[in-house]
């Protein structure tokens, strides 16, 4: 028995604690003879922001796909809200996927339809709500994200600024009210002021909706600004894990060098409340 009263899993390991929403244990992923992830242990706690950082080829994209159940590990366990999804059927995985809202690197909006239809897409695909109800919910989400529905809803993605596109992407991710928001390189290609706006938006969504945020990023400044937990991925392994400051001042020389070589003055970055 687990100390919180939860049953152990079939392998005898304790089940995740109630505040541990996403848990990876010994996760490995290979493509043919190439092992991309080599024994990943990771915990994302409820209502916190976990930022996974690392350079190109570290395995961040593969890790993201496993977490949101778009791929399955070669071995290991992945718990989402207490359920081990590592070897679930496709039907069961579809149910689990609805617990995630995805915010893609460049918002991934559909250029051929307007903002209203982009944001409405999850509700159209996964519910039988009448059109008027869907439009009312979209209008509400756009307003919450600081966008004027009267002027934005009929615009097409090409007519929006980078920051507005990010907000529309977040609005779409929130439509099914998932407990977890996953951001794929949310500040990539953005200028510093817009990057800070996106960081503020991630934190605002966590506070306002009580979501758990998982951010895949290479942006050290963003990591130090918003992360409750930072996970440094190097060559498919977790090199260091803890608060962002613990990466800079911890035992791992690789983690310290990674932060220092970024050229970011982390001392001057205002952190979120922890």
C-alpha positions as CSV (number, residue, x, y, z in Angstrom):
1,X,0.0,0.0,0.0
2,X,1.1,3.5,-0.8
3,X,1.5,5.9,2.2
4,X,-1.4,8.0,0.9
5,X,-3.6,5.0,0.8
6,X,-3.4,4.3,-2.9
7,X,-2.9,0.8,-4.2
8,X,0.5,-0.2,-5.7
9,X,0.6,-0.8,-9.5
10,X,0.9,-4.4,-10.8
11,X,4.7,-4.1,-10.8
12,X,4.7,-3.4,-7.0
13,X,5.7,0.3,-7.3
14,X,3.6,2.9,-5.5
15,X,0.8,4.4,-7.5
16,X,1.1,8.2,-8.2
17,X,0.2,10.5,-5.3
18,X,-3.0,12.5,-5.7
19,X,-1.1,15.7,-6.7
20,X,0.9,13.9,-9.4
21,X,-1.1,14.3,-12.5
22,X,1.4,13.1,-15.1
23,X,4.1,10.5,-14.0
24,X,6.7,8.8,-16.2
25,X,8.7,5.9,-14.8
26,X,11.6,4.4,-16.7
27,X,10.3,5.4,-20.0
28,X,12.3,4.3,-23.1
29,X,11.5,4.9,-26.7
30,X,13.4,3.4,-29.7
31,X,12.9,3.8,-33.4
32,X,14.6,0.7,-34.8
33,X,18.0,0.5,-33.3
34,X,18.0,4.2,-32.3
35,X,17.1,4.7,-28.7
36,X,15.8,8.3,-28.4
37,X,14.6,8.3,-24.7
38,X,16.7,6.3,-22.2
39,X,14.9,5.8,-19.0
40,X,12.9,8.9,-18.3
41,X,11.5,9.6,-14.8
42,X,9.3,12.7,-14.6
43,X,6.5,14.0,-12.4
44,X,4.2,16.9,-13.4
45,X,2.1,18.0,-10.4
46,X,-1.3,19.5,-10.4
47,X,-1.7,23.2,-11.0
48,X,2.1,23.6,-11.5
49,X,4.1,24.4,-14.6
50,X,6.7,21.9,-15.6
51,X,9.1,23.1,-18.3
52,X,11.2,20.6,-20.2
53,X,14.2,22.2,-21.8
54,X,17.0,20.9,-23.9
55,X,18.8,21.4,-27.2
56,X,18.0,20.0,-30.6
57,X,18.0,16.2,-30.6
58,X,17.5,15.9,-26.9
59,X,14.3,14.0,-27.3
60,X,11.8,16.7,-26.3
61,X,9.4,16.2,-29.2
62,X,9.4,12.4,-28.7
63,X,8.7,12.9,-25.0
64,X,5.8,15.3,-25.8
65,X,4.2,12.8,-28.1
66,X,4.4,10.1,-25.4
67,X,2.9,12.3,-22.8
68,X,-0.1,13.3,-24.9
69,X,-0.7,9.7,-25.9
70,X,0.1,10.2,-29.6
71,X,2.7,7.5,-29.4
72,X,3.5,4.6,-27.0
73,X,6.8,3.9,-25.2
74,X,9.0,1.0,-26.0
75,X,9.1,0.3,-22.2
76,X,8.2,1.9,-19.0
77,X,5.0,3.4,-17.5
78,X,3.2,6.7,-18.2
79,X,0.4,7.6,-15.7
80,X,-2.1,10.3,-16.5
81,X,-4.4,11.1,-13.7
82,X,-3.6,7.8,-12.1
83,X,-4.1,5.6,-15.2
84,X,-1.2,3.8,-16.8
85,X,-1.6,4.7,-20.5
86,X,1.5,3.0,-21.8
87,X,-0.3,0.0,-23.3
88,X,-3.9,1.2,-23.6
89,X,-6.1,0.4,-26.5
90,X,-6.7,3.1,-29.1
91,X,-10.3,3.6,-27.9
92,X,-9.1,4.2,-24.3
93,X,-6.3,6.5,-25.5
94,X,-8.8,8.7,-27.3
95,X,-10.5,9.3,-23.9
96,X,-7.2,10.1,-22.3
97,X,-6.2,12.5,-25.1
98,X,-9.2,14.7,-24.2
99,X,-7.5,15.5,-20.9
100,X,-4.9,17.5,-22.8
101,X,-5.1,20.8,-24.6
102,X,-2.3,21.4,-27.1
103,X,-0.9,24.8,-27.9
104,X,1.4,24.3,-30.9
105,X,4.7,26.0,-31.8
106,X,3.1,28.4,-34.4
107,X,-0.4,28.0,-33.1
108,X,-1.2,25.6,-35.9
109,X,-4.4,27.4,-36.8
110,X,-6.2,26.4,-40.0
111,X,-5.5,29.2,-42.5
112,X,-8.6,28.5,-44.6
113,X,-11.2,29.1,-41.8
114,X,-11.7,32.1,-39.5
115,X,-11.0,32.5,-35.8
116,X,-14.5,31.5,-34.8
117,X,-14.3,28.2,-36.6
118,X,-10.7,27.5,-35.5
119,X,-11.6,27.9,-31.9
120,X,-14.9,26.0,-32.3
121,X,-13.2,23.0,-34.0
122,X,-12.8,20.8,-30.8
123,X,-16.4,21.3,-29.9
124,X,-17.6,20.6,-33.4
125,X,-15.5,17.4,-33.5
126,X,-16.1,16.0,-30.1
127,X,-19.6,17.3,-29.0
128,X,-23.1,17.5,-30.3
129,X,-23.7,21.0,-29.0
130,X,-25.9,23.3,-31.1
131,X,-24.1,25.9,-33.2
132,X,-25.4,28.8,-31.1
133,X,-24.0,27.2,-27.9
134,X,-20.7,26.6,-29.6
135,X,-20.4,30.2,-30.8
136,X,-21.3,31.5,-27.3
137,X,-18.5,29.4,-25.8
138,X,-16.0,30.6,-28.4
139,X,-17.0,34.2,-27.7
140,X,-16.6,33.7,-24.0
141,X,-13.1,32.1,-24.4
142,X,-11.9,34.8,-26.8
143,X,-13.0,37.5,-24.3
144,X,-11.2,35.7,-21.5
145,X,-8.1,35.6,-23.6
146,X,-8.3,39.4,-24.0
147,X,-9.5,39.3,-27.6
148,X,-12.5,41.3,-28.8
149,X,-14.9,38.7,-30.3
150,X,-16.6,41.3,-32.5
151,X,-13.4,42.2,-34.3
152,X,-11.4,39.0,-34.1
153,X,-13.9,36.1,-34.6
154,X,-14.3,36.7,-38.3
155,X,-10.6,37.4,-39.1
156,X,-8.5,34.7,-40.7
157,X,-5.2,33.6,-39.1
158,X,-3.1,35.5,-41.6
159,X,-4.7,38.8,-40.4
160,X,-3.5,38.2,-36.8
161,X,-0.3,39.2,-35.1
162,X,2.0,36.6,-33.6
163,X,0.7,37.3,-30.1
164,X,-2.9,37.2,-31.2
165,X,-2.3,33.8,-32.9
166,X,-1.0,32.4,-29.7
167,X,-4.0,33.6,-27.8
168,X,-6.4,32.1,-30.3
169,X,-4.4,28.8,-30.1
170,X,-4.8,28.8,-26.3
171,X,-8.5,29.6,-26.6
172,X,-8.9,26.5,-28.9
173,X,-6.9,24.3,-26.5
174,X,-9.2,25.3,-23.6
175,X,-12.5,24.6,-25.4
176,X,-12.9,21.0,-24.0
177,X,-11.8,22.3,-20.5
178,X,-8.8,19.9,-20.2
179,X,-6.9,19.6,-16.9
180,X,-3.6,19.7,-18.7
181,X,-2.3,22.3,-21.2
182,X,0.8,21.3,-23.2
183,X,2.8,24.0,-25.0
184,X,5.2,23.0,-27.8
185,X,7.9,25.7,-28.0
186,X,5.4,28.5,-27.3
187,X,8.0,31.4,-27.6
188,X,9.9,30.1,-30.6
189,X,10.4,32.8,-33.3
190,X,8.9,35.6,-31.1
191,X,10.5,38.8,-30.1
192,X,11.3,39.3,-26.4
193,X,8.3,41.5,-25.6
194,X,5.9,39.0,-27.2
195,X,7.7,36.1,-25.5
196,X,7.1,37.7,-22.2
197,X,3.4,38.1,-23.1
198,X,3.2,34.4,-23.9
199,X,4.8,33.6,-20.6
200,X,2.3,35.8,-18.8
201,X,-0.5,34.0,-20.7
202,X,0.7,30.6,-19.6
203,X,0.8,31.7,-16.0
204,X,-2.6,33.4,-16.3
205,X,-4.2,30.3,-17.7
206,X,-2.7,28.1,-14.9
207,X,-4.0,30.5,-12.2
208,X,-7.4,31.2,-13.8
209,X,-8.4,27.7,-14.8
210,X,-6.3,25.6,-12.4
211,X,-4.6,23.7,-15.2
212,X,-1.4,21.8,-15.1
213,X,1.0,23.2,-17.7
214,X,3.7,21.2,-19.4
215,X,5.9,23.3,-21.6
216,X,8.4,22.0,-24.1
217,X,11.0,24.7,-24.7
218,X,14.6,25.7,-25.5
219,X,14.0,29.2,-24.0
220,X,16.0,29.6,-20.8
221,X,14.5,33.0,-20.0
222,X,11.0,31.6,-20.3
223,X,11.9,28.6,-18.1
224,X,13.2,30.8,-15.3
225,X,10.2,33.0,-15.6
226,X,7.3,30.5,-15.4
227,X,8.6,27.1,-14.2
228,X,7.8,25.6,-10.9
229,X,9.8,22.6,-12.1
230,X,12.5,22.6,-14.8
231,X,13.6,19.3,-16.4
232,X,16.8,19.4,-18.5
233,X,16.8,16.7,-21.1
234,X,20.2,15.7,-22.6
235,X,20.6,13.0,-25.2
236,X,17.3,11.3,-24.1
237,X,18.0,11.4,-20.4
238,X,17.0,13.7,-17.5
239,X,20.3,15.4,-16.6
240,X,18.7,17.6,-13.9
241,X,15.3,18.3,-12.4
242,X,14.1,20.8,-9.8
243,X,13.5,24.6,-9.6
244,X,15.2,26.6,-12.4
245,X,17.6,28.0,-9.8
246,X,18.6,24.5,-8.8
247,X,19.7,23.8,-12.4
248,X,22.1,26.8,-12.1
249,X,23.3,26.1,-8.7
250,X,23.0,22.3,-8.4
251,X,25.4,19.4,-8.7
252,X,25.2,18.9,-12.4
253,X,28.1,20.6,-14.3
254,X,26.2,20.0,-17.5
255,X,23.1,21.8,-16.2
256,X,25.1,24.7,-14.9
257,X,26.9,25.1,-18.3
258,X,23.7,24.7,-20.2
259,X,22.1,27.7,-18.4
260,X,25.3,29.8,-18.4
261,X,26.0,29.2,-22.1
262,X,22.5,30.4,-23.0
263,X,23.7,33.9,-22.4
264,X,20.6,34.8,-20.5
265,X,21.0,37.0,-17.3
266,X,18.7,34.8,-15.2
267,X,19.4,36.9,-12.1
268,X,17.3,39.7,-13.6
269,X,14.3,37.6,-14.5
270,X,11.1,38.0,-12.4
271,X,9.9,34.5,-11.3
272,X,6.2,33.4,-10.9
273,X,5.0,32.9,-7.4
274,X,5.9,29.4,-6.2
